Amino acid sequence: DINCTNNYGHTPLHELYYNTCNKELLPILIENGALINKRNNKGEIPIFIIYKY
């Protein structure tokens, strides 16, 4: 499931920016159904993390 979450509520899209900042993977995840507005346990959506880091 491309939108599965870990203990922090992070999806692969959240983790993309927390751990790798691999911008090439962004369109691949979105094209395959990653939810760009899914919030983690802190209420952050992936775009918040992009600007934060």
N, C-alpha and C positions, 0 to 999 in steps of 0.2 A: 504494500500500500504506500503510495508516494506521499501520503499525508499522515503517515503514522507518527506518533510522538514519543519522545523519550521521557525520563522522569521530570524534566524541566518544562515539558510541554512543547519542546522544539521539534519542528518538522525538518525534513532534509533541507528545505529552503532557509529556515532559521540557521541551521548548522553550516550551511554554505558560507555564510558571512561571519559566524562566530569562529569558525575553525580554518577556513581555507581562502576566503575571498576570491574564489575561482569564478570570475565573471563569465567564462565561457559556458559554465554549467547552467547558468540562470535561464536562458531560453529553453534549454532541453528540459529542465524541471517543469517550467510553466507549460510548455507544449504537451507534456505528459500528464497534466492535470494537477500540478502543485497549486495549492490555494494560497494566493498572495495576501489574503486578509485573515488568515487563521492566526489567532493569538496564542502566545505561549503562556505559562503560568504567571508571568509578570504583566500580562496584558499587552505585550509588544507584538506588533506584526513585523514580518521580515523587513519591510522598508525602514522601520525605526532602527533596526540593527545596522542596516546599511549606512545610515547617516551617523549613527553612534560610533561606529568603528571605522 
